[in-house]
Amino acid sequence: MESWLATERHVRICAVLGAIAIAFSSILVRLSHASPSTAAIFRCAYALPVLWLIAHGEDRRLGPRAWRRRAPAIASGVFFAADLLLWHRSIGDVGAGLATVLANVQVVLVPLVAWALLSERPGRQVLAALPISLLGVLLISGALEQGAYGRNPTRGTLFGLGAGVAYVGFLLLLRTGGADLRRPAGPLFDATATAAVLCVLAGLVIGDANLVPSWPSVGWLITLALTSQVLGWMLITSSLPRLPAALTSLLLTVQPVGSVALGALIFGESPSALQLIGVAVVLAALLGATRPRGDQAIAGASGRRAGADRMSSSENSGSSSLPRPRSPSGDRASAHGASRP
């Protein structure tokens, strides 16, 4: 993978393919007709063997990871479990497309939480994007109209926002555990394994877990695990940290826009005019929050070249901690902060 990602053209290809892969997440959840807990359980469980094989290869090549590195990734699985359980319920209430747009509000929330907990001050565009994104959420919820699309759009919006908040905790902890960009699979395996166990427990308590799903539900859940949890995440975590900020911000919109389009084509989802305006408002807020400042745009090419040189130097010296790129808002970027899973 490292040799393939040696050129920016290949990095762009990987990023786009990753964004497309995860755009199908909510679609596959609906196609499986599985309960929210069942879909969450098997999205994680079916991905574990493949992630373990890749992570084992990383450990053989680079040496085992220290437990102090693994602990944050394991803890991130707690938030990931909550994210999946809430998001899958949002899909049932407001549709695959709108649920995906709602959960992507985490792009605005992550810098704010990092500011509160890690003293990483967000850029002004992030602060300006917050009220804009909340306006879009209000429009999607259907609170301002009668006959909004969805079985229960208000409840679905609350579930979607809850998923976005849980996703913030997942991203921040996984970022800490995944500081070494040469090891994307190891932290993802730890988080996925933790989430699988917790989703089983939560599903049994809630009462909607089916631990022996039938065909064809099994086929859709296997596809979900292999495309979104394995392929999509591996491509995204390997490629986005290596891309210029402006392109990353554009890729932010691929998944939610793709999910809305796929939901309309496959399931005939037809959000109301106000809900579609809400989608446009949220996407505009996401693009505004991730738009690079002028000085970053000017320095982008030389900064990426210097970062590549530092990465090469770090690998040659055997260091396990690579320099992290900065996000467009000035925060230290996570490889996983581009879009929801």
BALOBA-1460 file (C-alpha; in Angstrom, 3 decimals):
// residues 341
<rec num="1" residu="m" x="0.000" y="0.000" z="0.000"/>
<rec num="2" residu="e" x="2.816" y="2.426" z="0.845"/>
<rec num="3" residu="s" x="4.367" y="2.012" z="-2.596"/>
<rec num="4" residu="w" x="0.984" y="2.497" z="-4.295"/>
<rec num="5" residu="l" x="0.443" y="5.727" z="-2.344"/>
<rec num="6" residu="a" x="3.794" y="7.148" z="-3.467"/>
<rec num="7" residu="t" x="2.111" y="9.382" z="-6.073"/>
<rec num="8" residu="e" x="-0.685" y="11.909" z="-5.451"/>
<rec num="9" residu="r" x="-2.676" y="10.530" z="-8.373"/>
<rec num="10" residu="h" x="-2.907" y="7.139" z="-6.683"/>
<rec num="11" residu="v" x="-3.751" y="8.777" z="-3.361"/>
<rec num="12" residu="r" x="-6.648" y="10.646" z="-5.000"/>
<rec num="13" residu="i" x="-7.936" y="7.432" z="-6.562"/>
<rec num="14" residu="c" x="-7.875" y="5.681" z="-3.184"/>
<rec num="15" residu="a" x="-9.661" y="8.570" z="-1.470"/>
<rec num="16" residu="v" x="-12.445" y="8.722" z="-4.043"/>
<rec num="17" residu="l" x="-12.938" y="4.938" z="-3.987"/>
<rec num="18" residu="g" x="-13.063" y="5.021" z="-0.183"/>
<rec num="19" residu="a" x="-15.664" y="7.777" z="-0.178"/>
<rec num="20" residu="i" x="-17.776" y="5.864" z="-2.708"/>
<rec num="21" residu="a" x="-17.501" y="2.657" z="-0.660"/>
<rec num="22" residu="i" x="-18.801" y="4.243" z="2.528"/>
<rec num="23" residu="a" x="-21.562" y="6.073" z="0.618"/>
<rec num="24" residu="f" x="-23.232" y="2.655" z="0.331"/>
<rec num="25" residu="s" x="-23.207" y="2.043" z="4.113"/>
<rec num="26" residu="s" x="-26.744" y="3.237" z="4.857"/>
<rec num="27" residu="i" x="-28.028" y="1.679" z="1.633"/>
<rec num="28" residu="l" x="-26.682" y="-1.748" z="2.596"/>
<rec num="29" residu="v" x="-28.149" y="-1.428" z="6.091"/>
<rec num="30" residu="r" x="-31.598" y="-0.892" z="4.559"/>
<rec num="31" residu="l" x="-31.147" y="-3.669" z="1.996"/>
<rec num="32" residu="s" x="-30.269" y="-6.139" z="4.765"/>
<rec num="33" residu="h" x="-33.646" y="-5.561" z="6.473"/>
<rec num="34" residu="a" x="-31.793" y="-6.300" z="9.718"/>
<rec num="35" residu="s" x="-32.673" y="-4.621" z="12.990"/>
<rec num="36" residu="p" x="-30.448" y="-1.693" z="14.009"/>
<rec num="37" residu="s" x="-28.541" y="-3.779" z="16.567"/>
<rec num="38" residu="t" x="-28.159" y="-6.770" z="14.227"/>
<rec num="39" residu="a" x="-26.741" y="-4.589" z="11.454"/>
<rec num="40" residu="a" x="-24.294" y="-2.978" z="13.889"/>
<rec num="41" residu="i" x="-23.174" y="-6.340" z="15.293"/>
<rec num="42" residu="f" x="-22.443" y="-7.993" z="11.980"/>
<rec num="43" residu="r" x="-20.978" y="-4.943" z="10.272"/>
<rec num="44" residu="c" x="-18.256" y="-5.259" z="12.902"/>
<rec num="45" residu="a" x="-18.133" y="-9.049" z="13.353"/>
<rec num="46" residu="y" x="-17.790" y="-9.931" z="9.671"/>
<rec num="47" residu="a" x="-15.008" y="-7.345" z="9.281"/>
<rec num="48" residu="l" x="-12.859" y="-8.659" z="12.129"/>
<rec num="49" residu="p" x="-11.131" y="-11.629" z="10.397"/>
<rec num="50" residu="v" x="-9.967" y="-9.481" z="7.474"/>
<rec num="51" residu="l" x="-8.872" y="-6.597" z="9.710"/>
<rec num="52" residu="w" x="-6.998" y="-9.022" z="11.968"/>
<rec num="53" residu="l" x="-5.054" y="-10.455" z="9.021"/>
<rec num="54" residu="i" x="-4.048" y="-6.982" z="7.838"/>
<rec num="55" residu="a" x="-3.185" y="-5.813" z="11.362"/>
<rec num="56" residu="h" x="-1.146" y="-8.977" z="11.945"/>
<rec num="57" residu="g" x="0.814" y="-8.206" z="8.789"/>
<rec num="58" residu="e" x="1.475" y="-4.681" z="10.073"/>
<rec num="59" residu="d" x="2.771" y="-6.064" z="13.380"/>
<rec num="60" residu="r" x="5.054" y="-8.540" z="11.620"/>
<rec num="61" residu="r" x="6.481" y="-5.778" z="9.444"/>
<rec num="62" residu="l" x="6.736" y="-2.995" z="12.025"/>
<rec num="63" residu="g" x="6.701" y="-4.753" z="15.371"/>
<rec num="64" residu="p" x="3.879" y="-5.063" z="17.907"/>
<rec num="65" residu="r" x="2.052" y="-1.944" z="19.071"/>
<rec num="66" residu="a" x="2.464" y="-0.796" z="22.649"/>
<rec num="67" residu="w" x="-0.617" y="-1.082" z="24.862"/>
<rec num="68" residu="r" x="-0.535" y="2.648" z="25.522"/>
<rec num="69" residu="r" x="-1.176" y="3.055" z="21.785"/>
<rec num="70" residu="r" x="-3.875" y="0.400" z="21.710"/>
<rec num="71" residu="a" x="-5.846" y="1.613" z="24.730"/>
<rec num="72" residu="p" x="-7.322" y="4.745" z="23.042"/>
<rec num="73" residu="a" x="-8.330" y="2.734" z="19.973"/>
<rec num="74" residu="i" x="-10.046" y="0.144" z="22.172"/>
<rec num="75" residu="a" x="-11.840" y="2.928" z="24.061"/>
<rec num="76" residu="s" x="-12.937" y="4.477" z="20.765"/>
<rec num="77" residu="g" x="-14.931" y="1.303" z="20.087"/>
<rec num="78" residu="v" x="-17.318" y="2.292" z="22.903"/>
<rec num="79" residu="f" x="-18.290" y="5.440" z="21.021"/>
<rec num="80" residu="f" x="-18.340" y="3.609" z="17.700"/>
<rec num="81" residu="a" x="-20.885" y="1.129" z="19.074"/>
<rec num="82" residu="a" x="-23.122" y="3.993" z="20.237"/>
<rec num="83" residu="d" x="-22.691" y="5.714" z="16.875"/>
<rec num="84" residu="l" x="-23.766" y="2.659" z="14.882"/>
<rec num="85" residu="l" x="-26.745" y="1.834" z="17.105"/>
<rec num="86" residu="l" x="-28.066" y="5.403" z="16.929"/>
<rec num="87" residu="w" x="-27.317" y="5.901" z="13.244"/>
<rec num="88" residu="h" x="-29.054" y="2.687" z="12.189"/>
<rec num="89" residu="r" x="-32.165" y="3.817" z="14.068"/>
<rec num="90" residu="s" x="-31.953" y="7.160" z="12.303"/>
<rec num="91" residu="i" x="-31.868" y="5.355" z="8.949"/>
<rec num="92" residu="g" x="-35.124" y="3.600" z="9.809"/>
<rec num="93" residu="d" x="-36.850" y="6.836" z="10.826"/>
<rec num="94" residu="v" x="-35.668" y="9.383" z="8.264"/>
<rec num="95" residu="g" x="-34.194" y="7.337" z="5.408"/>
<rec num="96" residu="a" x="-30.701" y="6.352" z="4.326"/>
<rec num="97" residu="g" x="-29.800" y="9.619" z="2.628"/>
<rec num="98" residu="l" x="-30.955" y="12.127" z="5.234"/>
<rec num="99" residu="a" x="-29.569" y="10.023" z="8.111"/>
<rec num="100" residu="t" x="-26.123" y="10.116" z="6.507"/>
<rec num="101" residu="v" x="-26.259" y="13.879" z="6.041"/>
<rec num="102" residu="l" x="-27.295" y="14.369" z="9.678"/>
<rec num="103" residu="a" x="-24.475" y="12.254" z="11.077"/>
<rec num="104" residu="n" x="-21.909" y="14.181" z="9.037"/>
<rec num="105" residu="v" x="-22.516" y="17.204" z="11.263"/>
<rec num="106" residu="q" x="-19.661" y="15.652" z="13.290"/>
<rec num="107" residu="v" x="-17.285" y="17.456" z="10.903"/>
<rec num="108" residu="v" x="-18.260" y="20.680" z="12.666"/>
<rec num="109" residu="l" x="-18.476" y="19.101" z="16.135"/>
<rec num="110" residu="v" x="-15.030" y="17.453" z="16.172"/>
<rec num="111" residu="p" x="-13.046" y="20.732" z="16.195"/>
<rec num="112" residu="l" x="-15.319" y="22.146" z="18.915"/>
<rec num="113" residu="v" x="-14.821" y="19.148" z="21.198"/>
<rec num="114" residu="a" x="-11.087" y="19.167" z="20.464"/>
<rec num="115" residu="w" x="-11.096" y="22.831" z="21.497"/>
<rec num="116" residu="a" x="-12.855" y="22.052" z="24.777"/>
<rec num="117" residu="l" x="-10.827" y="18.975" z="25.695"/>
<rec num="118" residu="l" x="-7.494" y="19.402" z="23.917"/>
<rec num="119" residu="s" x="-7.180" y="23.208" z="23.726"/>
<rec num="120" residu="e" x="-7.025" y="22.991" z="19.920"/>
<rec num="121" residu="r" x="-8.703" y="26.257" z="18.927"/>
<rec num="122" residu="p" x="-10.845" y="25.881" z="15.793"/>
<rec num="123" residu="g" x="-10.708" y="28.323" z="12.928"/>
<rec num="124" residu="r" x="-13.318" y="31.033" z="12.533"/>
<rec num="125" residu="q" x="-14.930" y="29.205" z="9.622"/>
<rec num="126" residu="v" x="-15.739" y="26.259" z="11.909"/>
<rec num="127" residu="l" x="-17.430" y="28.536" z="14.433"/>
<rec num="128" residu="a" x="-19.383" y="30.227" z="11.637"/>
<rec num="129" residu="a" x="-20.431" y="26.845" z="10.197"/>
<rec num="130" residu="l" x="-22.030" y="25.601" z="13.434"/>
<rec num="131" residu="p" x="-25.231" y="27.720" z="13.398"/>
<rec num="132" residu="i" x="-25.556" y="27.182" z="9.636"/>
<rec num="133" residu="s" x="-25.376" y="23.404" z="10.025"/>
<rec num="134" residu="l" x="-27.913" y="23.488" z="12.866"/>
<rec num="135" residu="l" x="-30.315" y="25.410" z="10.628"/>
<rec num="136" residu="g" x="-29.959" y="22.668" z="8.038"/>
<rec num="137" residu="v" x="-30.609" y="20.028" z="10.707"/>
<rec num="138" residu="l" x="-33.791" y="21.852" z="11.737"/>
<rec num="139" residu="l" x="-35.030" y="21.836" z="8.137"/>
<rec num="140" residu="i" x="-34.254" y="18.120" z="7.730"/>
<rec num="141" residu="s" x="-36.126" y="17.289" z="10.945"/>
<rec num="142" residu="g" x="-39.430" y="18.399" z="9.410"/>
<rec num="143" residu="a" x="-40.242" y="20.521" z="12.445"/>
<rec num="144" residu="l" x="-41.134" y="23.456" z="10.192"/>
<rec num="145" residu="e" x="-43.588" y="21.632" z="7.942"/>
<rec num="146" residu="q" x="-46.262" y="18.984" z="7.668"/>
<rec num="147" residu="g" x="-45.661" y="15.833" z="5.651"/>
<rec num="148" residu="a" x="-41.857" y="15.761" z="5.823"/>
<rec num="149" residu="y" x="-40.296" y="12.568" z="4.448"/>
<rec num="150" residu="g" x="-39.611" y="9.727" z="6.873"/>
<rec num="151" residu="r" x="-41.430" y="7.416" z="9.259"/>
<rec num="152" residu="n" x="-40.580" y="9.736" z="12.148"/>
<rec num="153" residu="p" x="-38.317" y="12.534" z="10.870"/>
<rec num="154" residu="t" x="-38.048" y="14.370" z="14.205"/>
<rec num="155" residu="r" x="-36.990" y="11.255" z="16.096"/>
<rec num="156" residu="g" x="-34.716" y="10.249" z="13.235"/>
<rec num="157" residu="t" x="-33.031" y="13.641" z="13.373"/>
<rec num="158" residu="l" x="-32.393" y="13.264" z="17.101"/>
<rec num="159" residu="f" x="-30.936" y="9.801" z="16.539"/>
<rec num="160" residu="g" x="-28.782" y="11.188" z="13.712"/>
<rec num="161" residu="l" x="-27.447" y="14.006" z="15.869"/>
<rec num="162" residu="g" x="-26.769" y="11.562" z="18.697"/>
<rec num="163" residu="a" x="-24.825" y="9.408" z="16.259"/>
<rec num="164" residu="g" x="-22.807" y="12.450" z="15.208"/>
<rec num="165" residu="v" x="-21.953" y="13.275" z="18.827"/>
<rec num="166" residu="a" x="-20.888" y="9.671" z="19.547"/>
<rec num="167" residu="y" x="-18.835" y="9.717" z="16.351"/>
<rec num="168" residu="v" x="-16.897" y="12.704" z="17.684"/>
<rec num="169" residu="g" x="-15.665" y="10.667" z="20.659"/>
<rec num="170" residu="f" x="-14.813" y="7.795" z="18.334"/>
<rec num="171" residu="l" x="-12.765" y="10.000" z="16.014"/>
<rec num="172" residu="l" x="-10.803" y="11.774" z="18.739"/>
<rec num="173" residu="l" x="-9.857" y="8.559" z="20.535"/>
<rec num="174" residu="l" x="-9.081" y="6.668" z="17.332"/>
<rec num="175" residu="r" x="-6.882" y="9.573" z="16.225"/>
<rec num="176" residu="t" x="-4.819" y="9.163" z="19.382"/>
<rec num="177" residu="g" x="-4.514" y="5.408" z="18.905"/>
<rec num="178" residu="g" x="-3.772" y="5.703" z="15.187"/>
<rec num="179" residu="a" x="-0.962" y="8.238" z="15.279"/>
<rec num="180" residu="d" x="1.251" y="5.998" z="13.121"/>
<rec num="181" residu="l" x="-0.098" y="6.326" z="9.578"/>
<rec num="182" residu="r" x="1.729" y="3.152" z="8.560"/>
<rec num="183" residu="r" x="-0.687" y="1.108" z="10.714"/>
<rec num="184" residu="p" x="-4.256" y="1.897" z="9.652"/>
<rec num="185" residu="a" x="-5.582" y="-1.626" z="10.288"/>
<rec num="186" residu="g" x="-4.400" y="-2.173" z="13.878"/>
<rec num="187" residu="p" x="-6.363" y="0.644" z="15.568"/>
<rec num="188" residu="l" x="-9.367" y="-0.027" z="13.327"/>
<rec num="189" residu="f" x="-9.324" y="-3.699" z="14.394"/>
<rec num="190" residu="d" x="-9.228" y="-2.758" z="18.086"/>
<rec num="191" residu="a" x="-12.119" y="-0.308" z="17.735"/>
<rec num="192" residu="t" x="-14.181" y="-2.703" z="15.625"/>
<rec num="193" residu="a" x="-13.680" y="-5.620" z="18.035"/>
<rec num="194" residu="t" x="-14.738" y="-3.503" z="21.012"/>
<rec num="195" residu="a" x="-17.784" y="-2.211" z="19.154"/>
<rec num="196" residu="a" x="-18.805" y="-5.743" z="18.133"/>
<rec num="197" residu="v" x="-18.876" y="-6.944" z="21.747"/>
<rec num="198" residu="l" x="-20.765" y="-3.880" z="22.988"/>
<rec num="199" residu="c" x="-23.303" y="-4.036" z="20.160"/>
<rec num="200" residu="v" x="-24.078" y="-7.648" z="21.085"/>
<rec num="201" residu="l" x="-24.637" y="-6.667" z="24.715"/>
<rec num="202" residu="a" x="-26.700" y="-3.613" z="23.788"/>
<rec num="203" residu="g" x="-28.758" y="-5.583" z="21.291"/>
<rec num="204" residu="l" x="-29.600" y="-8.217" z="23.888"/>
<rec num="205" residu="v" x="-30.637" y="-5.544" z="26.377"/>
<rec num="206" residu="i" x="-32.701" y="-3.623" z="23.794"/>
<rec num="207" residu="g" x="-34.144" y="-6.879" z="22.537"/>
<rec num="208" residu="d" x="-33.673" y="-6.452" z="18.782"/>
<rec num="209" residu="a" x="-30.475" y="-8.461" z="18.258"/>
<rec num="210" residu="n" x="-30.689" y="-11.468" z="15.958"/>
<rec num="211" residu="l" x="-27.460" y="-13.419" z="16.415"/>
<rec num="212" residu="v" x="-28.308" y="-15.877" z="13.621"/>
<rec num="213" residu="p" x="-29.470" y="-13.747" z="10.680"/>
<rec num="214" residu="s" x="-30.859" y="-15.560" z="7.658"/>
<rec num="215" residu="w" x="-30.126" y="-15.269" z="3.956"/>
<rec num="216" residu="p" x="-30.170" y="-12.864" z="2.098"/>
<rec num="217" residu="s" x="-29.660" y="-10.579" z="5.087"/>
<rec num="218" residu="v" x="-26.327" y="-12.292" z="5.766"/>
<rec num="219" residu="g" x="-25.099" y="-11.491" z="2.260"/>
<rec num="220" residu="w" x="-25.907" y="-7.796" z="2.579"/>
<rec num="221" residu="l" x="-24.262" y="-7.601" z="6.011"/>
<rec num="222" residu="i" x="-21.101" y="-9.319" z="4.747"/>
<rec num="223" residu="t" x="-21.027" y="-6.835" z="1.862"/>
<rec num="224" residu="l" x="-21.472" y="-3.971" z="4.350"/>
<rec num="225" residu="a" x="-18.608" y="-5.214" z="6.507"/>
<rec num="226" residu="l" x="-16.177" y="-5.807" z="3.648"/>
<rec num="227" residu="t" x="-16.937" y="-2.667" z="1.636"/>
<rec num="228" residu="s" x="-17.501" y="-0.050" z="4.333"/>
<rec num="229" residu="q" x="-15.775" y="-1.263" z="7.478"/>
<rec num="230" residu="v" x="-12.742" y="-2.816" z="5.752"/>
<rec num="231" residu="l" x="-12.228" y="-1.438" z="2.242"/>
<rec num="232" residu="g" x="-13.729" y="2.013" z="2.727"/>
<rec num="233" residu="w" x="-12.017" y="2.754" z="6.006"/>
<rec num="234" residu="m" x="-8.648" y="1.350" z="4.933"/>
<rec num="235" residu="l" x="-8.674" y="3.487" z="1.784"/>
<rec num="236" residu="i" x="-9.737" y="6.617" z="3.656"/>
<rec num="237" residu="t" x="-7.329" y="6.308" z="6.581"/>
<rec num="238" residu="s" x="-4.466" y="5.611" z="4.175"/>
<rec num="239" residu="s" x="-5.192" y="8.384" z="1.679"/>
<rec num="240" residu="l" x="-6.873" y="11.459" z="3.182"/>
<rec num="241" residu="p" x="-3.961" y="12.490" z="5.452"/>
<rec num="242" residu="r" x="-1.790" y="12.669" z="2.336"/>
<rec num="243" residu="l" x="-4.127" y="14.921" z="0.332"/>
<rec num="244" residu="p" x="-4.298" y="18.723" z="0.112"/>
<rec num="245" residu="a" x="-6.912" y="20.271" z="2.370"/>
<rec num="246" residu="a" x="-8.993" y="21.703" z="-0.485"/>
<rec num="247" residu="l" x="-9.489" y="18.291" z="-2.079"/>
<rec num="248" residu="t" x="-10.281" y="16.729" z="1.287"/>
<rec num="249" residu="s" x="-13.050" y="19.264" z="1.837"/>
<rec num="250" residu="l" x="-14.606" y="18.373" z="-1.514"/>
<rec num="251" residu="l" x="-14.448" y="14.668" z="-0.681"/>
<rec num="252" residu="l" x="-16.428" y="15.452" z="2.480"/>
<rec num="253" residu="t" x="-19.527" y="15.828" z="0.339"/>
<rec num="254" residu="v" x="-19.133" y="12.644" z="-1.718"/>
<rec num="255" residu="q" x="-20.593" y="10.319" z="0.908"/>
<rec num="256" residu="p" x="-23.678" y="12.290" z="2.028"/>
<rec num="257" residu="v" x="-24.542" y="13.414" z="-1.509"/>
<rec num="258" residu="g" x="-23.991" y="9.883" z="-2.769"/>
<rec num="259" residu="s" x="-26.198" y="8.432" z="-0.029"/>
<rec num="260" residu="v" x="-29.025" y="10.871" z="-0.786"/>
<rec num="261" residu="a" x="-28.821" y="10.048" z="-4.513"/>
<rec num="262" residu="l" x="-28.627" y="6.291" z="-3.923"/>
<rec num="263" residu="g" x="-31.523" y="6.426" z="-1.471"/>
<rec num="264" residu="a" x="-33.653" y="8.143" z="-4.095"/>
<rec num="265" residu="l" x="-32.653" y="5.733" z="-6.866"/>
<rec num="266" residu="i" x="-32.858" y="2.462" z="-4.924"/>
<rec num="267" residu="f" x="-35.603" y="3.087" z="-2.374"/>
<rec num="268" residu="g" x="-37.500" y="5.947" z="-3.948"/>
<rec num="269" residu="e" x="-36.769" y="8.206" z="-0.983"/>
<rec num="270" residu="s" x="-38.211" y="11.628" z="-1.727"/>
<rec num="271" residu="p" x="-37.350" y="14.265" z="0.878"/>
<rec num="272" residu="s" x="-39.513" y="17.373" z="0.857"/>
<rec num="273" residu="a" x="-38.324" y="20.637" z="-0.639"/>
<rec num="274" residu="l" x="-37.465" y="22.027" z="2.802"/>
<rec num="275" residu="q" x="-35.561" y="18.868" z="3.715"/>
<rec num="276" residu="l" x="-33.538" y="19.091" z="0.497"/>
<rec num="277" residu="i" x="-32.787" y="22.728" z="1.303"/>
<rec num="278" residu="g" x="-31.629" y="21.494" z="4.700"/>
<rec num="279" residu="v" x="-29.307" y="19.007" z="2.984"/>
<rec num="280" residu="a" x="-27.829" y="21.813" z="0.889"/>
<rec num="281" residu="v" x="-27.390" y="24.009" z="3.969"/>
<rec num="282" residu="v" x="-25.599" y="21.245" z="5.920"/>
<rec num="283" residu="l" x="-23.305" y="20.461" z="2.985"/>
<rec num="284" residu="a" x="-22.495" y="24.153" z="2.580"/>
<rec num="285" residu="a" x="-21.632" y="24.327" z="6.282"/>
<rec num="286" residu="l" x="-19.361" y="21.276" z="5.962"/>
<rec num="287" residu="l" x="-17.531" y="22.782" z="3.009"/>
<rec num="288" residu="g" x="-17.196" y="26.094" z="4.833"/>
<rec num="289" residu="a" x="-15.844" y="24.406" z="7.957"/>
<rec num="290" residu="t" x="-13.167" y="22.589" z="5.984"/>
<rec num="291" residu="r" x="-12.241" y="25.306" z="3.487"/>
<rec num="292" residu="p" x="-8.490" y="25.981" z="3.666"/>
<rec num="293" residu="r" x="-7.394" y="29.478" z="4.588"/>
<rec num="294" residu="g" x="-5.566" y="31.507" z="1.971"/>
<rec num="295" residu="d" x="-2.146" y="31.086" z="3.534"/>
<rec num="296" residu="q" x="-2.624" y="27.312" z="3.696"/>
<rec num="297" residu="a" x="-3.684" y="27.160" z="0.059"/>
<rec num="298" residu="i" x="-0.549" y="29.027" z="-0.996"/>
<rec num="299" residu="a" x="1.740" y="26.888" z="1.091"/>
<rec num="300" residu="g" x="-0.030" y="23.622" z="0.266"/>
<rec num="301" residu="a" x="2.304" y="22.158" z="-2.339"/>
<rec num="302" residu="s" x="5.543" y="22.910" z="-0.508"/>
<rec num="303" residu="g" x="4.037" y="21.759" z="2.780"/>
<rec num="304" residu="r" x="3.000" y="18.418" z="1.324"/>
<rec num="305" residu="r" x="6.431" y="17.909" z="-0.188"/>
<rec num="306" residu="a" x="8.086" y="18.699" z="3.137"/>
<rec num="307" residu="g" x="5.667" y="16.363" z="4.917"/>
<rec num="308" residu="a" x="6.523" y="13.567" z="2.496"/>
<rec num="309" residu="d" x="10.229" y="14.130" z="3.091"/>
<rec num="310" residu="r" x="9.706" y="14.020" z="6.873"/>
<rec num="311" residu="m" x="7.664" y="10.846" z="6.523"/>
<rec num="312" residu="s" x="10.390" y="9.192" z="4.486"/>
<rec num="313" residu="s" x="13.000" y="10.267" z="7.001"/>
<rec num="314" residu="s" x="10.904" y="8.977" z="9.894"/>
<rec num="315" residu="e" x="10.405" y="5.603" z="8.242"/>
<rec num="316" residu="n" x="14.099" y="5.275" z="7.482"/>
<rec num="317" residu="s" x="14.973" y="6.020" z="11.092"/>
<rec num="318" residu="g" x="12.489" y="3.405" z="12.347"/>
<rec num="319" residu="s" x="10.313" y="5.901" z="14.212"/>
<rec num="320" residu="s" x="6.798" y="4.712" z="14.965"/>
<rec num="321" residu="s" x="5.296" y="8.198" z="15.138"/>
<rec num="322" residu="l" x="4.788" y="10.057" z="11.896"/>
<rec num="323" residu="p" x="4.105" y="13.791" z="11.605"/>
<rec num="324" residu="r" x="0.411" y="14.495" z="11.375"/>
<rec num="325" residu="p" x="-1.035" y="16.851" z="8.748"/>
<rec num="326" residu="r" x="-3.203" y="19.749" z="9.846"/>
<rec num="327" residu="s" x="-6.839" y="20.078" z="9.030"/>
<rec num="328" residu="p" x="-8.121" y="23.046" z="7.036"/>
<rec num="329" residu="s" x="-9.360" y="24.709" z="10.229"/>
<rec num="330" residu="g" x="-5.944" y="24.597" z="11.799"/>
<rec num="331" residu="d" x="-6.573" y="21.605" z="14.061"/>
<rec num="332" residu="r" x="-4.379" y="18.567" z="13.904"/>
<rec num="333" residu="a" x="-6.184" y="16.362" z="11.431"/>
<rec num="334" residu="s" x="-7.377" y="12.875" z="11.943"/>
<rec num="335" residu="a" x="-7.052" y="10.385" z="9.161"/>
<rec num="336" residu="h" x="-10.603" y="9.439" z="9.973"/>
<rec num="337" residu="g" x="-12.302" y="12.814" z="10.187"/>
<rec num="338" residu="a" x="-13.474" y="13.176" z="6.621"/>
<rec num="339" residu="s" x="-16.873" y="11.561" z="6.727"/>
<rec num="340" residu="r" x="-18.887" y="9.134" z="8.735"/>
<rec num="341" residu="p" x="-18.464" y="5.386" z="8.246"/>
